[in-house]
Structure formats: C-alpha cells, structure tokens
Amino acid sequence: MDLGIAGRKAIVCASSRGLGYACAKALAQAGCEVVINGRNQEQLGAAAAELKKTTGAKIVAVTADVASPEGQKALFAACPEPDILINNNAGPPPRDFRELDRQKLLDGVTANMVVAIELTQKVIDPMVARKFGRIVNITSGSVKMPLAGLDLSSGARAGLTAFLAGVARSVAAANVTINFMLPGVFATDRLRTYLETMAKKKGLSAEAALAERVATVPARRVGQPDEFGATCAFLCSAQAGYITGQNILIDGGAFPGAF
C-alpha cells in the first residue's frame, strides 16, 4: 500500500534502537525524510547509516536529550516544521513504588509525560496551518494493564494519554491526528532489562523469566519491532486521517478485554 506520505518530514524521538528505530525505518521506507534521535552519538550514527543503506531515504541524526530545552532546540533546528512527530522516551527502570522519592517521581513524569506535551506544543500549530499532521505517542500496554514495578512509567504515560486526548479532538478538523501506541512484550533492550530484574527478584534464569512472560501472551511469542513500526507508519498515513485520540494495543492479545 502506498501510504501517501512520501516527501513528508518526520521526527522520531529515541530512535537509535528498539521500537523508535522500527518506526523510523517504516517511515523511511514509506518515503519520508526522517530525523532520528538518541543520546549515544556512536549508536545513533550507526543507526542512521543503516537506515540510509536499507531505505535510501534522507536520514538526519540529532544527538540530544529531548528532555532538555537544548535538546529540543537541536531537534527543531534539524526539522523546523515536521509533518510527523513520534514521541518516544525510555521509561524509568522497574522499581517498587516505595523506593520512589520525589525527585524520581518528577523525573519519571517529565520524561514520559511532560516532554511529549512540550514537543506537541511546538509542532501543532504549523500542522494545523498546513492541514496535515500526524502525532503518535509510544506509551505502554501497562497503561491499560498495569504491571507492579512499572507504576511510575504507567502513571506518567496514562497522564499523557488523558492530557492529549482532548487536544486530539480540538485539531481533528484540520487533518491533524494524535494517537497512542501501547506495546506489549516486544524484543527490545527494555524487555531484556525488565526480564533481568524479574529473574533476579524471583531467582529465575533469564530464559525462564522470558518463558513465564510469554506464557501470558495468547500469541505465545514476543512481538517483533518491525510489526510495531509498520503499524506506526499506517497511523501516519494519508489513509489514517479518520483515526484520532485512539489507544492502539499491540500486545498479541494479552489485554483480556473486548474494549
């Protein structure tokens, strides 16, 4: 399917690896010019080189922490008026909520809620003026099905979801959409970190911890990042203009609900 976004400009945050990288790859394959971002310059450079090689698209790498004003400035210097914004940021490490002091709480809310709102504020009016915009926020399946230990991540991302739900309706008439992607168990570094924590806590091997986690997924496997990226690219497509304010669960059927 031609997604109708060739030539569009996209910013994909936290995209040197994992789900962010998969989204950048899918958008590049659709013909977008893509700005990718990360804090590790070497890793980001390797990701940019690979994307250029495999997609032939224009890829610009911006090494920056988008949680900082300087990082956001660098991002928009590379792409002043993106047509597509993919908000993504690493979540805080798994912790018992009793271990969270005020600073850890504030840091988690800033990284997983405030930053996405700030970036959305910067792109929304130009998108409305051009009558095209696609904003996708990568949150987590734990927003709908909380996991103990990921309380800060779940809470901050649920806050982002509620905050932008109203904004989505306010710009829908201008062909600007805001949606949320809620990944379940995917083959990423974050999954590995989570499994290592759970394995240590339960006295299991990493393989046993993975098997235990996969057993909760009706599909009986972990998701592949490219599956996630393809869904993201469709939400950014010309054909997806009637989808907005939605939470798209991609979890192999793990959430036990009909709605």
N, C-alpha and C positions, 0 to 999 in steps of 0.2 A: 504493500500500500504506500502510495505517495502521501506523506503526512502534510504536505503543503507548507513546510516551514524552511525550505532551502533558502539560504541567504539571511535568515534571521540571526540575530546576535543573542547569545546566551551566556549567562554567568552561572557556574555550578560551584557552589562552595564545598570545601572539604572534599576535593575530588581527585586527590593523588592516588587513591586506592579505594577498595570496597565499593559500597553502593553508590557513592558520589562519582567514582570513576566510571562505573557502569552507566550511570545517567549521562555523563559527559560523552562517553563512547556512542551511545544510542543517538544522541542529538547530533553529534558529528556525522554519523552515518546517514542521518536524515538531511544533511547538507547545511547545518548551522555552523556559524563561526562561534567557537566556544572558548571562553575564558575559564581556565581551571585554576584551582587554588589549593594551597596547603602551606604548612609551616616549615616543612623539611625541604629545603631547596633541591637537594640531590634527588630525593624521591619524586618530587614534583617534576623536575627536569626529565627524569626517566619516563614518567607517565606521559608528559607532553610529546616526547619523541615517539613513544609507542603509538599514541593516538594519531599523530601525523602520518606515521608509516602505514597504519592499518586502515585509516579512513580517507586520507588525502585532504582532510579539512584544514582550515586555518585554526590553529590552536595557539592561544596565548597563555603563558603560565605566569601567575602572580603569587609570589611567595609572601604571605601575610597572614597575620592573625585577625580574622574578620571580627573578632570580639572587640578589637581596639579601633578608635577613631582613625588612626593612621592606616590600619589595615583596610578599613572600608574605603578610605580615600584612594589607596593604591588600586583597589578593585575597580572603582569607578573611573579612575584615570585611564585604565586599560579599556573600559567599555562604559562610556558615559550614560548611554540610554539603551540598556538591554531590552530586547523583546521578551526574553525568557529569564526567569530567576529561579534557581533551585536552591532553596535554603536547606542547609545540612550542617550539622556540627556533631562532634563526638559527644557522647553522653558521659556523665560522671561515672567513675568506677563503682561497681557493686559495693554497697555498704549497708550495714544495719542502720536504720534511721536514728538510733540512739547515738551513733557516732558523729552525726552531722551537727557541727556548731553553726553559728550564724553566718560566718564567712563562707563556709562550704555551701550553705543553702543559697546565699546570694550569688555565689559563683555559678552554681548549677542553673539557677533561674536566668541569670544573664546569658549563659552560653546557649541554653536550649529554649529560651523564650524571647528575651529582650533583643538579642542580635537579629533574629529573623524579622521582628517587628521594625527595627531600625532600617534594615535593608529594604523591606517592603515600602516603608515611608519614602525612601529615596527613588524608587522606580515607578510608583503607582501613577503619579500624575502624567508623566510622559507617555506611559502606556495608554492611559485614558485618552490623551490627546491624539494618539496615533490610531485609536480604535483597535488595538491588538495588544494583548499581554497575557502571559501565562506564568503564574507563580505556583510552584509546587514545593510544599514543605515536607521534608522527610522527618517523620516523627518516630513512632514505635508501636508495635502491636500491643505493648503494655499500657498504652493509653486507654484501650478498651478492656484489656485483661491484665490487670496489674500483677507484677511479679515482686515478691518480697526481696528487698535488697536493691531494687531499681526504683525505689519510691521517689527519689528526687528527680530522676530522669522522667518518670511517668507524670509526676505532678507538674513539672515545668512545661512539658510538651502538651499536656492536657490544657494548661493555661493558654498556650499559644493557639491551640485549636479553637478554644472558645473566643479568644480575642479576635482572631481573623475571620471567624465565621460570619460576623456581622459586616465586616469590611468587604467580604466576598460579595455579599448581596448588594452592597452600595455601588459596586463598579461593574456588575454583570452586564448592564445595558450597553456598556462601552466595549463589549467583547474582550473584557479582561476577566480572567478566571483565577481563582485561588482554591487550590485543592491540597489534600494531605495524603501522603502515602505512609501506611503503617506496616512496616516489615515485621515478619515473624522471624523464624530461625533461618538465617542465611549464612552462607560460607564466607565469613568475613573475619578480620582480625578481632573485631568486637566480640563475636561469638566465641572465639578461642579464649579471650580474656575472661569472659563470663564463665566458660566451662572450667577453666583452670581454677577460678575462685570457688566454684561449686564443688569441684573434685576435691580440693584441699579441705573444704568445710565438711564434706561428707566422708572423707577418707576413701575416695574412689580413684581409679585411674582416669586419665583424660578420655580414653576410649569408652569406658563405662559411663562417664558423665555425658558424653555425646549420645550414646545409645539410649540413656534414660531420657534425654531431652527429645530425641527423635521419636521416641515411643509416644509422646504427647501430640504428635502431628499426624492427622489422618493420612496425609500423603506418604508418610513413613520415609521422609527424606528431608534434607535441608534444601532451601531454595538456592538457586544459582544467581549471582549478581546480574547476569545478562537478562534474566527474566524480569528482574526489577527495572533495569534500565529501559527495556522495551515498553513497559507499562508507563514509565515516566514520559518517554518520548511521545506516546499516544496522547497523554493528558496535555501535552504542549502543542499538539497538532491543530491544524485548522479545523479538523472534523470534531474536535472536542469542545467547541465553544459553548455547548449547552450543558456542560458538566461543571458545576462550581459549588464550592462550600462542602465538598464531599470528603469523607474519610475512606480511602480505598485500602482495605485489608489485603495483604499479600502474605498469607501465612499457612498455606497448604491445608486450610480448613480447621486450624487449631482453635479459633474462637468458636465456642459452642452456642451460637445464636443464629436466628434466621434474619435478624435485622442489625 
